[in-house]
Amino acid sequence: MPRFLKEFFDRNGLGIGSLMLGLVLFWTIGLIILPQLSMLDFSFRPNLPPPEIGGPKDVYTMENYKYLVFGPEGGSQDYNAVDLKVFYRTLVAAIFVTIFNLILCYPIAYYLAQTKGNHIRIFALMLIIPYWINEILRAFALRIIFGETGVLNNLLVAAGIFDTPFDFVRNDIALYAGLGYAYILLMIFPIYNVIESLDRNQIEAARDMGASWPMIHRRVVIPYAKPGISSGCTMVFMLSAGALAAPQILGGPSSLWFTQLIYQQFNDNSDWPQGAAYAVVLLVTCILLVLALMRVFKVNMGDIGK
Amino acid sequence: MKNLSFMRLSIWIYLAVFFAYLLGPLVIMSITAFNSPEFPRATPWECLTFEWFSALFQDERILNGIKNSILVGAGTVVLSVAMGLAGALMLTQIWPKLRATYYTIIIAPILVPGVVIGISTLVFWDRINRMVGLGADSFLSNGLFLTVIGQSTFIASYCMLVLVARLQRYDTALTEAALDLGATHAQAFRKVLLPFMKPAIASAAVLAFLASFENYNTTTFTFGEYPTLTIELAQKVRYGITPAISALAFIIVLLTVFAALFNEANIRRKELVAEARKEATVEELSSGQFKLPGFLSSNWAAVALVIVACATVTVVGTATVYSPQQCIADVQEQKRLETELRIQELKRQRELRRQQQEAEQGSSTAPAQSKPAGNDSGFGGVFAPTNLEGETEQQGSTESEGNNSGFGGVFAPSTLSGEDTSEGSGN
């Protein structure tokens, strides 16, 4: 037995130690690493009926990835314009939602973290309550508001701002509002956690030296809160790029989200390898994008999730 | 000073807007649960009704979904808290060199899109199933098993984060002392570490259950024959929405508020009791004369809890005796009357206009009067104003007769106004 294993069992005892080791190995290897690898492997295979899997036709192929870029073979277009456009729009919209959330949440997080008092607890409670409620129901609530005969349209028409009801759903406004709504808490908490540990004296000192409010935020608070901001942005970006419920419920009839394409491949076309290939593309692109942005803003991976 | 108060005001406005965005949708959705129209809407308000709640409780699919959700939730809580605890303990002991890699691996599922986790779980266990050679209906392809496994993959990471936070404050000397005093490892774990971790385990379990209960992205690929509540809701919402869903949402909101207030009230009470104990003298404490603060005294959360509870009891009480039939009939009657009034109004206007026209025509020159004489031409009288009038009048009267169908209110104004414009252009 290697020395570190022996030490491990000495410290934890044989029973508890092996239980711990077993659970951790099951989780990391059986649930996290192997399924991802298996999905990657699967995405390089052709779509075969079950009896032929493992047979002579089951060879590695780039077909599924080619499909995303070039479309069906012998198709009329050179590129798979529809799917690529959906992919591009999903990423851009996710970035947009992330920025919107950051701008919306930073002042709130700062206020909650730097103010003392009983009402802060009430605010925290009010923040958390919406997140105990089903994701689907939250999207449903927004659909009631943004619908053609919804509350917002009734209000706007009654106030005389619009003559006819404005179609928020078709213009994707409902979708962006829904995505932003869904992940507010994930943006606020990391930023809040970091700013809460910021010494108030630093702000006071900066103010005594004559710094204006924007200056204090730019030079003192934001640099300090950078790990929280980046971790919040990463989570919001990844989750909104990978969202499925909100686009299904709030998306316009003509606009698709990339996850909806994956869903269609799996459930409507039952082309699993194709769906897996799309999922791999989504995952890899998102990770690369996040890593690139983290490098630009000089943030470490270790700061995420703290 | 003026600057400061301006800033304070803008902060409050910002907070108000923010919380309106956050809570407004939930409030409006809750209101729609009590409004009588078939389509969930808060405006215009028609009748207070509780029928959507009874519709909800008669929905087999929803009830079945709740059952499945609870099953999946229970499995996920057990598996992910166990894995999270093991993962957290491992994090404190692992080789420093491996630590960063290990941390990245166990934190990654939080960032991986749920869709990807669902797909990879499905694909992987399908392959295992084939390798082992079990049939298509083995437990490895069972929806319940796959959903629990898929959800636990990332929910265990949440649990791990919660548990690690508490574990960092654990003094390992306690375990060592227990071992020195002759406890076995299992005893030390059960009697020393677990009691210390108990609050964190409880909150991790609650978090795991909630996360499992509301998960959609992963479950939608793995559920098989066990659609959870979220899946059922999504299917309902995608293919036509009814206020029954609002009713369910309202119940969930209410339960959440109850749980949150209860938790808050408990925390606050503990604080108050601790404070009171600190202030009490030794004699008071030893003689048992020490007076605990009342449950409601200076505890806003407890007061709110009691108010919400009373309101709920009142509403449920009203719901059992209240019948909206009268009100619905009234609203229909009112709609009918409104429609009739509108028709009358239109008729009168038209009559007025015709009279005006006649007056004008009468005063104008002869050629205008000769127009109706050309009626034998191909177009007949279609464009003649008088003809149209006859038509609309007829329609109007049939409409007012057929009003009991309930559609009268919907279609009459638009058809009438359509005719109206065509008549206008005919003129």
Boltz contact constraints between the chains, C-beta under 6 A:
constraints:
  - contact:
      token1: [A, 13]
      token2: [B, 185]
      max_distance: 6.0
  - contact:
      token1: [A, 15]
      token2: [B, 186]
      max_distance: 6.0
  - contact:
      token1: [A, 16]
      token2: [B, 185]
      max_distance: 6.0
  - contact:
      token1: [A, 16]
      token2: [B, 186]
      max_distance: 6.0
  - contact:
      token1: [A, 16]
      token2: [B, 189]
      max_distance: 6.0
  - contact:
      token1: [A, 20]
      token2: [B, 86]
      max_distance: 6.0
  - contact:
      token1: [A, 20]
      token2: [B, 89]
      max_distance: 6.0
  - contact:
      token1: [A, 23]
      token2: [B, 82]
      max_distance: 6.0
  - contact:
      token1: [A, 23]
      token2: [B, 83]
      max_distance: 6.0
  - contact:
      token1: [A, 23]
      token2: [B, 86]
      max_distance: 6.0
  - contact:
      token1: [A, 24]
      token2: [B, 86]
      max_distance: 6.0
  - contact:
      token1: [A, 24]
      token2: [B, 87]
      max_distance: 6.0
  - contact:
      token1: [A, 24]
      token2: [B, 90]
      max_distance: 6.0
  - contact:
      token1: [A, 27]
      token2: [B, 83]
      max_distance: 6.0
  - contact:
      token1: [A, 27]
      token2: [B, 156]
      max_distance: 6.0
  - contact:
      token1: [A, 28]
      token2: [B, 105]
      max_distance: 6.0
  - contact:
      token1: [A, 31]
      token2: [B, 153]
      max_distance: 6.0
  - contact:
      token1: [A, 35]
      token2: [B, 120]
      max_distance: 6.0
  - contact:
      token1: [A, 35]
      token2: [B, 121]
      max_distance: 6.0
  - contact:
      token1: [A, 35]
      token2: [B, 124]
      max_distance: 6.0
  - contact:
      token1: [A, 36]
      token2: [B, 120]
      max_distance: 6.0
  - contact:
      token1: [A, 38]
      token2: [B, 123]
      max_distance: 6.0
  - contact:
      token1: [A, 38]
      token2: [B, 124]
      max_distance: 6.0
  - contact:
      token1: [A, 38]
      token2: [B, 127]
      max_distance: 6.0
  - contact:
      token1: [A, 39]
      token2: [B, 119]
      max_distance: 6.0
  - contact:
      token1: [A, 39]
      token2: [B, 120]
      max_distance: 6.0
  - contact:
      token1: [A, 39]
      token2: [B, 123]
      max_distance: 6.0
  - contact:
      token1: [A, 42]
      token2: [B, 123]
      max_distance: 6.0
  - contact:
      token1: [A, 108]
      token2: [B, 18]
      max_distance: 6.0
  - contact:
      token1: [A, 125]
      token2: [B, 260]
      max_distance: 6.0
  - contact:
      token1: [A, 129]
      token2: [B, 256]
      max_distance: 6.0
  - contact:
      token1: [A, 129]
      token2: [B, 260]
      max_distance: 6.0
  - contact:
      token1: [A, 130]
      token2: [B, 22]
      max_distance: 6.0
  - contact:
      token1: [A, 132]
      token2: [B, 210]
      max_distance: 6.0
  - contact:
      token1: [A, 132]
      token2: [B, 256]
      max_distance: 6.0
  - contact:
      token1: [A, 133]
      token2: [B, 252]
      max_distance: 6.0
  - contact:
      token1: [A, 134]
      token2: [B, 214]
      max_distance: 6.0
  - contact:
      token1: [A, 134]
      token2: [B, 230]
      max_distance: 6.0
  - contact:
      token1: [A, 135]
      token2: [B, 214]
      max_distance: 6.0
  - contact:
      token1: [A, 135]
      token2: [B, 216]
      max_distance: 6.0
  - contact:
      token1: [A, 136]
      token2: [B, 230]
      max_distance: 6.0
  - contact:
      token1: [A, 136]
      token2: [B, 233]
      max_distance: 6.0
  - contact:
      token1: [A, 136]
      token2: [B, 234]
      max_distance: 6.0
  - contact:
      token1: [A, 137]
      token2: [B, 249]
      max_distance: 6.0
  - contact:
      token1: [A, 140]
      token2: [B, 237]
      max_distance: 6.0
  - contact:
      token1: [A, 140]
      token2: [B, 245]
      max_distance: 6.0
  - contact:
      token1: [A, 141]
      token2: [B, 25]
      max_distance: 6.0
  - contact:
      token1: [A, 141]
      token2: [B, 26]
      max_distance: 6.0
  - contact:
      token1: [A, 141]
      token2: [B, 29]
      max_distance: 6.0
  - contact:
      token1: [A, 142]
      token2: [B, 25]
      max_distance: 6.0
  - contact:
      token1: [A, 144]
      token2: [B, 29]
      max_distance: 6.0
  - contact:
      token1: [A, 144]
      token2: [B, 32]
      max_distance: 6.0
  - contact:
      token1: [A, 144]
      token2: [B, 40]
      max_distance: 6.0
  - contact:
      token1: [A, 145]
      token2: [B, 25]
      max_distance: 6.0
  - contact:
      token1: [A, 145]
      token2: [B, 28]
      max_distance: 6.0
  - contact:
      token1: [A, 151]
      token2: [B, 28]
      max_distance: 6.0
  - contact:
      token1: [A, 151]
      token2: [B, 42]
      max_distance: 6.0
  - contact:
      token1: [A, 151]
      token2: [B, 43]
      max_distance: 6.0
  - contact:
      token1: [A, 154]
      token2: [B, 43]
      max_distance: 6.0
  - contact:
      token1: [A, 238]
      token2: [B, 111]
      max_distance: 6.0
  - contact:
      token1: [A, 242]
      token2: [B, 113]
      max_distance: 6.0
  - contact:
      token1: [A, 242]
      token2: [B, 115]
      max_distance: 6.0
  - contact:
      token1: [A, 244]
      token2: [B, 115]
      max_distance: 6.0
  - contact:
      token1: [A, 244]
      token2: [B, 217]
      max_distance: 6.0
  - contact:
      token1: [A, 245]
      token2: [B, 216]
      max_distance: 6.0
  - contact:
      token1: [A, 248]
      token2: [B, 238]
      max_distance: 6.0
  - contact:
      token1: [A, 249]
      token2: [B, 237]
      max_distance: 6.0
  - contact:
      token1: [A, 259]
      token2: [B, 115]
      max_distance: 6.0
  - contact:
      token1: [A, 262]
      token2: [B, 115]
      max_distance: 6.0
  - contact:
      token1: [A, 276]
      token2: [B, 119]
      max_distance: 6.0
  - contact:
      token1: [A, 279]
      token2: [B, 116]
      max_distance: 6.0
  - contact:
      token1: [A, 279]
      token2: [B, 119]
      max_distance: 6.0
  - contact:
      token1: [A, 283]
      token2: [B, 116]
      max_distance: 6.0
  - contact:
      token1: [A, 305]
      token2: [B, 107]
      max_distance: 6.0
